[in-house]
Amino acid sequence: MGMHLHNDRVWQGPRATPAPHSRGLAVRFAALTAAIALNAGASLRADDVQPGVDMWSTPRGSSSHEFDTKCEGDPPPVCWSGTPCEGDPPVCPSGTPLPAGFFGDGSDPFDDRIDLQGKEFQYFGTGNSLAPADTIMWRKDVATLPQCSATAQDEVRIEIIALSLTSSTPITVTYNGGANPELWDVDVCLSDWAQDEGSMTIKHECSDGGTFSSSLLVTPKFTFTRQSDGAEKILDIGDPQWEYSSLDLSAEGSWVHSTRFPIAQANAGDTVDANCDGTPEALPVGTSNFYPGISPSPCDCFTPSPQQQVAPTTEAGALAAHGIGPPQRGACCDEDTFESCTITTEKECDRKKCVWYKLLTCEDIKCNHNPIPTVSQWGLVVLTLLLLTGAKVYFGRRLQAAIPR
Ligand SMILES: [Ca+2]
């Protein structure tokens, strides 16, 4: 049997890849000793990364989309993406504004930027175990990584399978050359049309993880909603009637095989509304032994990495940026109820007398509660002993009383 050092780590990641509990401390020490002995030259056996879904959440202020023909700043004016403007009058080469009339008779072309943030998926009967995820990506292949080394890498196919973003601030739509400004909200989901496959290169440079780089193709669907009356306009980038192309987003980041952080987990068959049409889609697979957005430390092929850090990344393209991080959950301590601690999102924990501890588990925190009177566990033991003693004395006396003299 090969040496799976990450299975023998000091702490264990949650639920996704439970280590056999039969392995005792002695086995762990043996593995560590062997690992140190291996230092002489051979590197540690790595683990393949199994196919799975990767979930991300998108904080406010990290993402945007631009229909981008607007060149700003001078001199010289540049596109928001940093590429030079072209032509006279200058425009951004890859941009196509929303055409005149899109929002109604006389509406002006829309060429501004939309600031976006995550919006929790609509769930169907699976509770909210995926929260606070708003982006789900599918790694379709096994990344075969038999040896941990600085050059160990494999490429797998990826596809975005769910997306739910919303505008951080409404956009302003004008008519007839700047008149009658209206505020519209924008929701972004996946297209009703098929998504293209991208690719991810996974490197296994640390015994417990490594780094990745990816090229993700995203075909979004924009739903614009007028604030005043709820009127809706839909722009589906996948619809051939529009001359827009999919977004090609590049990202680089870190990953670990397992984590002690309470990160949202997915199971095959969990359902979300990927394209926001009110009908659920089921996830083809669940979370596997790959948690992106977390970096292991130290990172080498000879020792385990006892420390981990959340390391958000940005998927960037010519017209869009998508700043993402792991969907972080935490311990929610209800101080009003006896020993009530659950792992949940900050949003779900936003209740009276509840305190949320980001990325900590219930074992990590002391969940204080303030019922009156306070009965500690030791108090319960003492109380139980007193009751037992009392019972013994009582029955003892009854027995004595029953004995005829
Ligand atoms: Ca749907």
Boltz pocket constraint, residues with backbone or C-beta under 6 A from the ligand:
constraints:
  - pocket:
      binder: B
      contacts: [[A, 272], [A, 273], [A, 274], [A, 275], [A, 276], [A, 277], [A, 278], [A, 279], [A, 280], [A, 281]]
      max_distance: 6.0
